[in-house]
């Protein structure tokens, strides 16, 4: 498991991570500094503002050096992905 987390840390600095398995999610969230903030209720969806918990966490991305979190609401995912697609054109 330590090898996987080391690779995730290294890759997260230079390229997108497409998925993190459920059994590594806690450690990855801790590594990027989100776990304690989620547990304390300090993280909200950037689209709708809903408080993020592990049960509704869907997307974590970095934009201009800032972590952005999107909840599992299909409308939020759609709006965020449509925005990202528009930026890449």
WOHUTA-V373590 format. One record per residue. N is the residue number from 1. RES is the residue in one letter. SS is DSSP state (2 for helix, 1 for strand, 0 for the rest). NEAR is the number of other ideal C-beta (glycine too) atoms within 12 Angstrom. D_FIRST is the distance of its C-alpha to the first C-alpha in Angstrom with 2 decimals. Layout:
n = {N & N}
res = {RES & RES}
ss = {SS & SS}
near = {NEAR & NEAR}
d_first = {D_FIRST & D_FIRST}
//
This chain:
n = {1 & 2 & 3 & 4 & 5 & 6 & 7 & 8 & 9 & 10 & 11 & 12 & 13 & 14 & 15 & 16 & 17 & 18 & 19 & 20 & 21 & 22 & 23 & 24 & 25 & 26 & 27 & 28 & 29 & 30 & 31 & 32 & 33 & 34 & 35 & 36 & 37 & 38 & 39 & 40 & 41 & 42 & 43 & 44 & 45 & 46 & 47 & 48 & 49 & 50 & 51 & 52 & 53 & 54 & 55 & 56 & 57 & 58 & 59 & 60 & 61 & 62 & 63 & 64 & 65 & 66 & 67 & 68 & 69 & 70 & 71 & 72 & 73 & 74 & 75 & 76 & 77 & 78 & 79 & 80 & 81 & 82 & 83 & 84 & 85 & 86 & 87 & 88 & 89}
res = {X & X & X & X & X & X & X & X & X & X & X & X & X & X & X & X & X & X & X & X & X & X & X & X & X & X & X & X & X & X & X & X & X & X & X & X & X & X & X & X & X & X & X & X & X & X & X & X & X & X & X & X & X & X & X & X & X & X & X & X & X & X & X & X & X & X & X & X & X & X & X & X & X & X & X & X & X & X & X & X & X & X & X & X & X & X & X & X & X}
ss = {0 & 2 & 2 & 2 & 2 & 2 & 2 & 2 & 2 & 2 & 2 & 2 & 0 & 0 & 0 & 0 & 0 & 0 & 0 & 0 & 0 & 2 & 2 & 2 & 2 & 2 & 2 & 2 & 2 & 2 & 2 & 0 & 0 & 0 & 2 & 2 & 2 & 2 & 2 & 0 & 0 & 0 & 0 & 1 & 0 & 0 & 0 & 0 & 0 & 0 & 1 & 0 & 0 & 2 & 2 & 2 & 1 & 1 & 1 & 1 & 1 & 1 & 1 & 0 & 0 & 1 & 1 & 1 & 1 & 1 & 1 & 0 & 0 & 2 & 2 & 2 & 2 & 2 & 2 & 2 & 2 & 2 & 2 & 2 & 2 & 2 & 2 & 2 & 0}
near = {13 & 11 & 10 & 19 & 24 & 16 & 19 & 29 & 21 & 14 & 19 & 24 & 15 & 11 & 11 & 16 & 25 & 12 & 14 & 29 & 15 & 13 & 11 & 22 & 25 & 21 & 21 & 30 & 28 & 20 & 27 & 29 & 19 & 30 & 22 & 15 & 22 & 29 & 17 & 12 & 12 & 16 & 29 & 23 & 27 & 27 & 26 & 22 & 14 & 22 & 20 & 34 & 23 & 24 & 13 & 22 & 34 & 30 & 32 & 35 & 26 & 21 & 17 & 8 & 8 & 12 & 25 & 26 & 36 & 33 & 31 & 22 & 21 & 16 & 17 & 27 & 24 & 19 & 20 & 28 & 19 & 16 & 20 & 21 & 11 & 10 & 12 & 8 & 7}
d_first = {0.00 & 3.82 & 5.39 & 5.14 & 6.33 & 8.64 & 9.97 & 10.62 & 12.43 & 14.32 & 15.28 & 16.32 & 18.83 & 20.54 & 20.25 & 19.70 & 16.48 & 17.91 & 15.49 & 12.38 & 11.44 & 12.74 & 9.81 & 8.14 & 11.73 & 12.33 & 9.83 & 11.08 & 14.59 & 14.39 & 13.36 & 16.36 & 18.55 & 19.40 & 18.07 & 20.88 & 23.44 & 22.69 & 22.96 & 26.22 & 27.60 & 27.97 & 26.49 & 28.82 & 28.95 & 30.66 & 32.87 & 34.18 & 33.22 & 31.69 & 29.36 & 25.72 & 23.66 & 20.31 & 22.55 & 24.46 & 22.02 & 22.30 & 22.20 & 20.94 & 22.48 & 23.91 & 27.62 & 29.57 & 26.80 & 26.70 & 24.01 & 25.61 & 24.56 & 26.25 & 26.60 & 26.57 & 30.38 & 31.35 & 34.11 & 31.85 & 29.44 & 32.53 & 34.18 & 31.20 & 30.53 & 34.30 & 34.45 & 31.64 & 33.41 & 36.66 & 35.24 & 34.07 & 37.60}
//
